[in-house]
Structures are given as structure tokens and as C-alpha cells.
Amino acid sequence: MPAQPDPARPAAPSSDAPAPQLFTWEFAADPYPAYAWLREHSPVHRTTLPSGVEAWLVTRYADARQALADSRLSKNPAHHSGQAHRTGRVGIPGERQADLMTHLLNIDPPDHTRLRRLVSKAFTPRRVAEFEPRVQQLTDRLIDGFAQRGSADLIHEFAFPLPIYAICDMLGVPAEDQDDFRDWAGMMIRHGGGQRGGVGRAVKRMRAYLLELIHRKRADLGDDLISGLIRAGDHGEHLTENEAAAMAFILLFAGFETTVNLIGNGTYALLRNPEQRRLLQESVVRGESALLETGIEELLRYDGPVELATWRFATRPLTIGGVDIPVGDPVLVVLAAADRDPARFAAENTLDLARKDNPHLGFGHGIHYCIGAPLARLEGRAALATLLSRLPDLRLAESPENLRWRGGLIMRGLRELPVEFSPESRSPHAPPHPVPDASSTPPTC
């Protein structure tokens, strides 16, 4: 059992060394040394982002928890002192042009309290738990698609389609429309790459489809999540159609990309840490769940899917980590840095799947804690357990230094994860209805 860290942190040493260069391709491949430098020498650090927006980066765990729960930091981009929110340089790409701003990531109490209460009536733990057999079915069928081949790109063929089809099923998107969602989602996670304006067009098409689907659901309510959003009410309050569309959008956007990266980063971390992978594999084969559950939490801490928490804006003067933040300034909490803070986590750079004391910030903290966290955990457990049990000799098919990480500010994930394994002799699963072909439309990520 590792020793507990000393809660008393010495003052950060002064340094004449220049700050590390941020947001380069080299930084994207391994940002943790740079974040360690910032924690020690400039824990609340003002920087210019690739978009040209200036913002504060918060990198220490204690400061991060304070900032994530501080009511003086608004989620509404209208509080930005500049006009970057009007040109799409803050927030989710394309959401402003598509009129999809009214969701939980962009609003504050009391509107946030009302919307979260209504959405929670539809997105319940029971609904997520009842969805577990479908997640397992999707997981097995996607692995069936490449298990006999002996090689795969686990991002393109597995980590990307699994959460897309899962959240589409949960929302109630008909099977014949789900490949469209796959295409739109692929364009969204390009984060500005590819054809100019592609992200905005994808988000607009998604909004138009969601509004049309909501109209159809109103006439024929079912057991799906969109029907639940339509039904949700409290003291005579209901979601408007625009609010329901924005909530369905953010559940899809936040839910799928977070899970893509959880599965991709998690699998990669296990392949780079063979002893930890062996322990988890043996545990899964024995049918035990304890190490899988703590392991998912450790993978979220060690190299989680969300690198920086979504945008916050100072509505009043405040001080974080001894640094004064002016009104209107953007603040970005660096979850990846906070979750490797040695003041909070013993052996912070070591993957320890049995770690018990693990209050990581991978899904945030405070009133904006990720509402989709139970679904992401469910999908992560199913994905990793099934990969390890069905493909026991899974191994990287490419040198780690040759793997590419997606550019972007908030999320952290691989573009591809090529693997090899001993082929299965046959695919043992037959679904009651077809799963969309995972290879029909490659994700444009």
C-alpha cells in the first residue's frame, strides 16, 4: 500500500527556466511533464490558447476543486470579457451557430438547477443500469467484426462506434439513422480539421434532425431518453423543444467523445503497463469485479478522456492559488494536471489499478459533475473486460512514438490505436437485430 502524501506542500521553488511550450503536437503526445512544471512554478498560469484567446490554466488539485465549485466562475460564455464566444472560439465548436447553447455545460443556477433536475428525471441510474445488456451486446458485436482477422484499429472499429450506437439507442434514434449520427460525430471531433465549416454544418444537421425527432416522439412517446426528456416535468415546468434538443445534443456530444477516449486511452495505458494489465485480465477471467471497478477510476485519473474542464468565466474578482483573476477572464481547470498532483496522489505517475484513495476529477466536481458519468463507466467496464477476455494476447501493432493524438483543447484521445492478437476461430454472438456496420463509414477524427 503506497504511503499517503504529505498534505503540507512546500512553497514552489523559483525557476529561471522558461515555461514549457504548450499545445504543440509534442505536448499533445505527452503533456504531463509540462503540467508538472506548471504545478511547481506557475500553478495558475496565464497563456494564449491556439485560438488566440487568453485564459488562465489551473493545475493543482486543491485549486482545481475550488475552481470547479466556485459560483463566481460562470459557465455562460456571455460573461467572457471579449467577443470570442460570438466567433466560436470558446465553447463547443458549432453550438452557437446551430442555436444549441441552452444545455448544462453553458448555464448557471437557477436555470442550471431547473434543467439538471428535469434531465435527471429522464437520465436516471435505473435507466443506465437497465441498458447494460445492450451495451454488452454492442461490445461483443463490434469485436466480432474484427476478432477473426487478428488485427484492428481499436479507435476506428471499436472505441468510436460503441458509444455512438449506445447513446443513439438510449436516445431513441432509429437504427436506420444511426450511421448519419456517426458521420456527424466524426466531423465534430475533428476540432477544426478538414473542410472549413464542416463542424458547424454537422452540428446544424444534428440539431435539425433532433428537432424533427422530438416532433415525432411527441406523437408516439416510448421508453427512450428523448421521450423521457419530453415527459420530464416538475411543478408545471417542462423542457422546451430547443432545450430538449440542446440536452440531447450535449448528451450525445459529451457522452460519446468522453467514452471514446476512456476506452482508447484506457486500453493504451494497459498495453503500456503489462503487469497491471495482467492483474486485471486475471481478475476479469475469474469473474471478479472489484479490480475492474477501481481500475476504471484509476484509468480516469492516470490518463483521462477530458484534459481540461469546459470553459468558465469570472463574474466577480476572485483569487485562485494566490493569483488574482479579473472579471471576464476565462479559466480552464486542467483536470489532467490536477489528477497527477503529488500533493494529493501518492506515486502520481504510476498506474495502480487497485488504488483506493482516488477522488479524481475526471468527471469534474460540483454542480457541473458529468451527468453521463454512470453510462461512461458502464461502457468502459464492458469494453475493457470484453477485450481482455476475448483477445487475451492483445498487443500494440505500432511503436508508441508513432501514434497520433487528436488536437483540441478539452478532450484527450488517440486518433488511432492499431493492435494485433491471435484471431478467434469464430464469432460466437448473433444479435437479435443488426448492429450498423462499424467499417462502413470511417470516423473523420
KOLVO-663156 format. One record per residue (C-alpha): residue in three letters; z negated, x, y; chain; residue number from 1. Coordinates in steps of 0.2 Angstrom, whole numbers. Example, Ala and Ser with C-alpha at 12.3 -4.5 7.8 and 13.67 -1.06 7.14 Angstrom:
2
['ALA',[-39,62,-22],'A',1],
['SER',[-36,68,-5],'A',2],
This chain:
445
['MET',[0,0,0],'A',1],
['PRO',[5,8,16],'A',2],
['ALA',[-9,11,29],'A',3],
['GLN',[-9,-1,44],'A',4],
['PRO',[-3,6,60],'A',5],
['ASP',[-15,10,74],'A',6],
['PRO',[-14,-4,86],'A',7],
['ALA',[-18,8,101],'A',8],
['ARG',[-1,15,107],'A',9],
['PRO',[-2,31,117],'A',10],
['ALA',[7,32,133],'A',11],
['ALA',[26,36,131],'A',12],
['PRO',[30,54,134],'A',13],
['SER',[40,58,149],'A',14],
['SER',[58,65,145],'A',15],
['ASP',[71,73,155],'A',16],
['ALA',[84,69,141],'A',17],
['PRO',[97,56,147],'A',18],
['ALA',[96,39,139],'A',19],
['PRO',[107,36,124],'A',20],
['GLN',[124,28,126],'A',21],
['LEU',[123,10,121],'A',22],
['PHE',[136,-2,115],'A',23],
['THR',[149,11,108],'A',24],
['TRP',[157,10,91],'A',25],
['GLU',[145,24,85],'A',26],
['PHE',[130,14,92],'A',27],
['ALA',[136,-1,83],'A',28],
['ALA',[136,8,66],'A',29],
['ASP',[118,13,68],'A',30],
['PRO',[108,8,84],'A',31],
['TYR',[91,12,78],'A',32],
['PRO',[89,30,84],'A',33],
['ALA',[94,24,101],'A',34],
['TYR',[82,9,101],'A',35],
['ALA',[68,22,95],'A',36],
['TRP',[72,32,111],'A',37],
['LEU',[71,17,122],'A',38],
['ARG',[55,11,114],'A',39],
['GLU',[47,28,118],'A',40],
['HIS',[55,32,135],'A',41],
['SER',[61,16,143],'A',42],
['PRO',[54,1,134],'A',43],
['VAL',[60,-11,147],'A',44],
['HIS',[77,-4,151],'A',45],
['ARG',[90,-10,164],'A',46],
['THR',[108,-7,158],'A',47],
['THR',[125,-13,161],'A',48],
['LEU',[132,-23,147],'A',49],
['PRO',[150,-21,141],'A',50],
['SER',[154,-37,150],'A',51],
['GLY',[149,-29,167],'A',52],
['VAL',[133,-40,168],'A',53],
['GLU',[117,-30,172],'A',54],
['ALA',[102,-35,161],'A',55],
['TRP',[85,-29,155],'A',56],
['LEU',[83,-24,137],'A',57],
['VAL',[65,-27,130],'A',58],
['THR',[62,-16,115],'A',59],
['ARG',[44,-15,110],'A',60],
['TYR',[36,-28,98],'A',61],
['ALA',[22,-34,109],'A',62],
['ASP',[33,-35,124],'A',63],
['ALA',[46,-44,114],'A',64],
['ARG',[34,-58,108],'A',65],
['GLN',[28,-60,126],'A',66],
['ALA',[46,-62,132],'A',67],
['LEU',[51,-74,119],'A',68],
['ALA',[37,-86,123],'A',69],
['ASP',[36,-84,142],'A',70],
['SER',[40,-100,151],'A',71],
['ARG',[46,-90,166],'A',72],
['LEU',[61,-85,156],'A',73],
['SER',[73,-99,156],'A',74],
['LYS',[87,-102,143],'A',75],
['ASN',[98,-111,156],'A',76],
['PRO',[112,-99,162],'A',77],
['ALA',[112,-108,178],'A',78],
['HIS',[97,-98,183],'A',79],
['HIS',[107,-82,182],'A',80],
['SER',[107,-74,200],'A',81],
['GLY',[126,-70,198],'A',82],
['GLN',[140,-81,193],'A',83],
['ALA',[144,-73,176],'A',84],
['HIS',[139,-89,167],'A',85],
['ARG',[154,-98,176],'A',86],
['THR',[166,-85,169],'A',87],
['GLY',[159,-85,151],'A',88],
['ARG',[151,-68,152],'A',89],
['VAL',[134,-74,147],'A',90],
['GLY',[130,-87,133],'A',91],
['ILE',[141,-91,118],'A',92],
['PRO',[159,-87,120],'A',93],
['GLY',[169,-103,124],'A',94],
['GLU',[155,-115,125],'A',95],
['ARG',[156,-118,144],'A',96],
['GLN',[175,-122,144],'A',97],
['ALA',[173,-134,130],'A',98],
['ASP',[158,-143,138],'A',99],
['LEU',[146,-139,124],'A',100],
['MET',[132,-132,134],'A',101],
['THR',[119,-145,130],'A',102],
['HIS',[111,-138,115],'A',103],
['LEU',[94,-130,110],'A',104],
['LEU',[99,-112,115],'A',105],
['ASN',[103,-117,133],'A',106],
['ILE',[90,-129,139],'A',107],
['ASP',[71,-128,144],'A',108],
['PRO',[57,-141,142],'A',109],
['PRO',[56,-155,144],'A',110],
['ASP',[74,-158,139],'A',111],
['HIS',[72,-145,125],'A',112],
['THR',[57,-153,119],'A',113],
['ARG',[66,-170,118],'A',114],
['LEU',[81,-163,110],'A',115],
['ARG',[72,-152,97],'A',116],
['ARG',[61,-167,92],'A',117],
['LEU',[76,-178,90],'A',118],
['VAL',[86,-165,80],'A',119],
['SER',[71,-161,69],'A',120],
['LYS',[71,-179,63],'A',121],
['ALA',[88,-176,56],'A',122],
['PHE',[87,-157,51],'A',123],
['THR',[71,-159,40],'A',124],
['PRO',[64,-147,27],'A',125],
['ARG',[66,-160,14],'A',126],
['ARG',[85,-161,18],'A',127],
['VAL',[86,-142,17],'A',128],
['ALA',[77,-142,0],'A',129],
['GLU',[87,-156,-7],'A',130],
['PHE',[103,-146,-3],'A',131],
['GLU',[98,-131,-14],'A',132],
['PRO',[108,-136,-29],'A',133],
['ARG',[124,-137,-18],'A',134],
['VAL',[121,-120,-11],'A',135],
['GLN',[119,-113,-29],'A',136],
['GLN',[135,-122,-34],'A',137],
['LEU',[144,-115,-19],'A',138],
['THR',[137,-97,-23],'A',139],
['ASP',[142,-97,-41],'A',140],
['ARG',[160,-104,-37],'A',141],
['LEU',[163,-91,-24],'A',142],
['ILE',[158,-77,-36],'A',143],
['ASP',[169,-85,-49],'A',144],
['GLY',[183,-82,-38],'A',145],
['PHE',[182,-63,-39],'A',146],
['ALA',[170,-59,-54],'A',147],
['GLN',[183,-56,-67],'A',148],
['ARG',[193,-44,-55],'A',149],
['GLY',[180,-30,-54],'A',150],
['SER',[181,-28,-35],'A',151],
['ALA',[179,-39,-19],'A',152],
['ASP',[176,-38,-1],'A',153],
['LEU',[159,-47,0],'A',154],
['ILE',[161,-52,18],'A',155],
['HIS',[178,-60,17],'A',156],
['GLU',[176,-68,-1],'A',157],
['PHE',[158,-72,-1],'A',158],
['ALA',[146,-70,14],'A',159],
['PHE',[158,-78,26],'A',160],
['PRO',[164,-94,16],'A',161],
['LEU',[147,-98,9],'A',162],
['PRO',[138,-103,25],'A',163],
['ILE',[154,-111,32],'A',164],
['TYR',[156,-123,17],'A',165],
['ALA',[137,-126,16],'A',166],
['ILE',[135,-131,34],'A',167],
['CYS',[151,-141,33],'A',168],
['ASP',[144,-150,18],'A',169],
['MET',[127,-153,26],'A',170],
['LEU',[135,-159,42],'A',171],
['GLY',[146,-171,33],'A',172],
['VAL',[163,-163,37],'A',173],
['PRO',[176,-169,23],'A',174],
['ALA',[182,-156,11],'A',175],
['GLU',[200,-158,17],'A',176],
['ASP',[194,-152,34],'A',177],
['GLN',[183,-138,30],'A',178],
['ASP',[197,-124,30],'A',179],
['ASP',[200,-129,48],'A',180],
['PHE',[182,-125,52],'A',181],
['ARG',[184,-109,43],'A',182],
['ASP',[198,-104,54],'A',183],
['TRP',[189,-109,70],'A',184],
['ALA',[173,-100,64],'A',185],
['GLY',[183,-84,61],'A',186],
['MET',[191,-84,78],'A',187],
['MET',[173,-87,86],'A',188],
['ILE',[166,-72,78],'A',189],
['ARG',[179,-60,84],'A',190],
['HIS',[169,-59,100],'A',191],
['GLY',[184,-57,112],'A',192],
['GLY',[195,-48,100],'A',193],
['GLY',[213,-53,95],'A',194],
['GLN',[224,-65,105],'A',195],
['ARG',[217,-68,123],'A',196],
['GLY',[209,-85,124],'A',197],
['GLY',[208,-88,106],'A',198],
['VAL',[189,-90,105],'A',199],
['GLY',[189,-103,119],'A',200],
['ARG',[203,-113,110],'A',201],
['ALA',[194,-113,94],'A',202],
['VAL',[178,-119,102],'A',203],
['LYS',[188,-133,111],'A',204],
['ARG',[196,-138,95],'A',205],
['MET',[180,-139,86],'A',206],
['ARG',[172,-150,100],'A',207],
['ALA',[187,-162,99],'A',208],
['TYR',[185,-163,80],'A',209],
['LEU',[166,-165,81],'A',210],
['LEU',[168,-179,94],'A',211],
['GLU',[181,-188,83],'A',212],
['LEU',[170,-186,68],'A',213],
['ILE',[155,-193,77],'A',214],
['HIS',[165,-209,81],'A',215],
['ARG',[170,-211,63],'A',216],
['LYS',[152,-208,57],'A',217],
['ARG',[145,-221,69],'A',218],
['ALA',[156,-234,60],'A',219],
['ASP',[150,-228,42],'A',220],
['LEU',[134,-219,43],'A',221],
['GLY',[130,-208,27],'A',222],
['ASP',[116,-196,22],'A',223],
['ASP',[124,-181,30],'A',224],
['LEU',[117,-172,45],'A',225],
['ILE',[129,-179,58],'A',226],
['SER',[124,-196,53],'A',227],
['GLY',[106,-191,54],'A',228],
['LEU',[109,-185,72],'A',229],
['ILE',[117,-201,76],'A',230],
['ARG',[102,-211,69],'A',231],
['ALA',[89,-199,77],'A',232],
['GLY',[78,-209,90],'A',233],
['ASP',[61,-208,97],'A',234],
['HIS',[53,-221,109],'A',235],
['GLY',[71,-228,113],'A',236],
['GLU',[78,-211,116],'A',237],
['HIS',[94,-205,106],'A',238],
['LEU',[106,-191,107],'A',239],
['THR',[122,-195,117],'A',240],
['GLU',[138,-191,109],'A',241],
['ASN',[140,-175,120],'A',242],
['GLU',[123,-170,114],'A',243],
['ALA',[126,-174,96],'A',244],
['ALA',[142,-164,97],'A',245],
['ALA',[134,-149,105],'A',246],
['MET',[120,-149,92],'A',247],
['ALA',[132,-150,78],'A',248],
['PHE',[142,-135,86],'A',249],
['ILE',[126,-124,88],'A',250],
['LEU',[120,-128,70],'A',251],
['LEU',[137,-123,64],'A',252],
['PHE',[139,-108,76],'A',253],
['ALA',[121,-101,74],'A',254],
['GLY',[119,-106,56],'A',255],
['PHE',[135,-98,49],'A',256],
['GLU',[136,-82,58],'A',257],
['THR',[117,-78,55],'A',258],
['THR',[119,-81,37],'A',259],
['VAL',[135,-71,35],'A',260],
['ASN',[126,-56,42],'A',261],
['LEU',[110,-59,32],'A',262],
['ILE',[120,-59,16],'A',263],
['GLY',[131,-44,21],'A',264],
['ASN',[118,-33,29],'A',265],
['GLY',[105,-38,16],'A',266],
['THR',[117,-33,2],'A',267],
['TYR',[122,-17,10],'A',268],
['ALA',[104,-12,13],'A',269],
['LEU',[100,-15,-6],'A',270],
['LEU',[115,-4,-11],'A',271],
['ARG',[109,10,1],'A',272],
['ASN',[92,9,-7],'A',273],
['PRO',[94,9,-25],'A',274],
['GLU',[76,9,-30],'A',275],
['GLN',[72,-6,-20],'A',276],
['ARG',[87,-15,-27],'A',277],
['ARG',[82,-11,-45],'A',278],
['LEU',[65,-18,-42],'A',279],
['LEU',[72,-34,-35],'A',280],
['GLN',[85,-35,-49],'A',281],
['GLU',[72,-34,-62],'A',282],
['SER',[62,-47,-54],'A',283],
['VAL',[76,-59,-52],'A',284],
['VAL',[81,-57,-71],'A',285],
['ARG',[63,-61,-76],'A',286],
['GLY',[64,-77,-66],'A',287],
['GLU',[51,-72,-53],'A',288],
['SER',[52,-77,-35],'A',289],
['ALA',[39,-68,-26],'A',290],
['LEU',[48,-52,-23],'A',291],
['LEU',[64,-61,-18],'A',292],
['GLU',[54,-71,-5],'A',293],
['THR',[46,-56,3],'A',294],
['GLY',[62,-46,1],'A',295],
['ILE',[72,-59,12],'A',296],
['GLU',[59,-57,25],'A',297],
['GLU',[60,-38,24],'A',298],
['LEU',[79,-38,25],'A',299],
['LEU',[77,-49,41],'A',300],
['ARG',[66,-36,48],'A',301],
['TYR',[75,-20,42],'A',302],
['ASP',[92,-24,47],'A',303],
['GLY',[93,-42,53],'A',304],
['PRO',[108,-53,57],'A',305],
['VAL',[103,-55,75],'A',306],
['GLU',[102,-39,85],'A',307],
['LEU',[97,-46,102],'A',308],
['ALA',[89,-63,106],'A',309],
['THR',[100,-75,116],'A',310],
['TRP',[100,-74,135],'A',311],
['ARG',[85,-78,146],'A',312],
['PHE',[84,-78,165],'A',313],
['ALA',[69,-75,176],'A',314],
['THR',[65,-91,186],'A',315],
['ARG',[49,-83,194],'A',316],
['PRO',[44,-65,196],'A',317],
['LEU',[36,-58,181],'A',318],
['THR',[31,-41,173],'A',319],
['ILE',[36,-36,156],'A',320],
['GLY',[29,-19,149],'A',321],
['GLY',[24,-14,166],'A',322],
['VAL',[41,-17,173],'A',323],
['ASP',[44,-30,187],'A',324],
['ILE',[58,-42,183],'A',325],
['PRO',[66,-50,199],'A',326],
['VAL',[70,-69,199],'A',327],
['GLY',[88,-72,192],'A',328],
['ASP',[89,-56,182],'A',329],
['PRO',[95,-58,163],'A',330],
['VAL',[83,-52,150],'A',331],
['LEU',[88,-48,132],'A',332],
['VAL',[75,-46,119],'A',333],
['VAL',[81,-33,107],'A',334],
['LEU',[75,-40,90],'A',335],
['ALA',[81,-25,80],'A',336],
['ALA',[71,-13,91],'A',337],
['ALA',[55,-24,90],'A',338],
['ASP',[56,-26,72],'A',339],
['ARG',[56,-7,69],'A',340],
['ASP',[42,-4,81],'A',341],
['PRO',[29,9,73],'A',342],
['ALA',[15,1,83],'A',343],
['ARG',[17,-15,73],'A',344],
['PHE',[25,-10,57],'A',345],
['ALA',[20,4,45],'A',346],
['ALA',[34,15,39],'A',347],
['GLU',[46,6,51],'A',348],
['ASN',[62,14,45],'A',349],
['THR',[58,11,26],'A',350],
['LEU',[64,-4,17],'A',351],
['ASP',[49,-11,7],'A',352],
['LEU',[54,-27,-1],'A',353],
['ALA',[36,-30,-6],'A',354],
['ARG',[30,-29,12],'A',355],
['LYS',[16,-42,15],'A',356],
['ASP',[11,-40,33],'A',357],
['ASN',[28,-44,40],'A',358],
['PRO',[28,-55,56],'A',359],
['HIS',[46,-50,60],'A',360],
['LEU',[55,-58,75],'A',361],
['GLY',[72,-60,65],'A',362],
['PHE',[72,-79,69],'A',363],
['GLY',[64,-77,86],'A',364],
['HIS',[47,-83,92],'A',365],
['GLY',[40,-98,102],'A',366],
['ILE',[48,-114,106],'A',367],
['HIS',[66,-107,103],'A',368],
['TYR',[62,-101,85],'A',369],
['CYS',[78,-104,75],'A',370],
['ILE',[78,-122,68],'A',371],
['GLY',[90,-117,55],'A',372],
['ALA',[79,-103,48],'A',373],
['PRO',[75,-113,31],'A',374],
['LEU',[93,-115,27],'A',375],
['ALA',[97,-97,31],'A',376],
['ARG',[83,-91,20],'A',377],
['LEU',[89,-103,6],'A',378],
['GLU',[107,-97,7],'A',379],
['GLY',[101,-79,7],'A',380],
['ARG',[90,-81,-8],'A',381],
['ALA',[103,-89,-18],'A',382],
['ALA',[117,-77,-13],'A',383],
['LEU',[107,-61,-17],'A',384],
['ALA',[99,-67,-33],'A',385],
['THR',[115,-73,-40],'A',386],
['LEU',[124,-57,-35],'A',387],
['LEU',[111,-46,-43],'A',388],
['SER',[110,-56,-59],'A',389],
['ARG',[129,-59,-62],'A',390],
['LEU',[135,-42,-56],'A',391],
['PRO',[121,-30,-61],'A',392],
['ASP',[131,-14,-58],'A',393],
['LEU',[137,-19,-40],'A',394],
['ARG',[141,-4,-30],'A',395],
['LEU',[149,1,-14],'A',396],
['ALA',[168,5,-15],'A',397],
['GLU',[169,14,1],'A',398],
['SER',[159,28,10],'A',399],
['PRO',[146,20,22],'A',400],
['GLU',[153,30,36],'A',401],
['ASN',[170,22,34],'A',402],
['LEU',[163,4,36],'A',403],
['ARG',[166,-5,52],'A',404],
['TRP',[153,-16,61],'A',405],
['ARG',[159,-30,72],'A',406],
['GLY',[157,-28,91],'A',407],
['GLY',[147,-40,100],'A',408],
['LEU',[131,-42,109],'A',409],
['ILE',[120,-54,100],'A',410],
['MET',[124,-53,81],'A',411],
['ARG',[124,-38,70],'A',412],
['GLY',[136,-38,55],'A',413],
['LEU',[149,-29,45],'A',414],
['ARG',[167,-33,46],'A',415],
['GLU',[170,-29,28],'A',416],
['LEU',[159,-24,13],'A',417],
['PRO',[171,-18,-1],'A',418],
['VAL',[162,-17,-18],'A',419],
['GLU',[166,-13,-36],'A',420],
['PHE',[157,-19,-53],'A',421],
['SER',[161,-22,-71],'A',422],
['PRO',[171,-38,-72],'A',423],
['GLU',[164,-53,-80],'A',424],
['SER',[174,-59,-96],'A',425],
['ARG',[175,-77,-90],'A',426],
['SER',[169,-88,-76],'A',427],
['PRO',[156,-100,-83],'A',428],
['HIS',[155,-113,-69],'A',429],
['ALA',[165,-128,-67],'A',430],
['PRO',[162,-138,-51],'A',431],
['PRO',[162,-157,-50],'A',432],
['HIS',[174,-156,-36],'A',433],
['PRO',[184,-141,-30],'A',434],
['VAL',[177,-128,-18],'A',435],
['PRO',[190,-123,-4],'A',436],
['ASP',[199,-108,-9],'A',437],
['ALA',[190,-93,-2],'A',438],
['SER',[205,-82,-1],'A',439],
['SER',[217,-95,7],'A',440],
['THR',[213,-91,25],'A',441],
['PRO',[206,-74,29],'A',442],
['PRO',[192,-74,42],'A',443],
['THR',[198,-66,58],'A',444],
['CYS',[182,-56,60],'A',445],
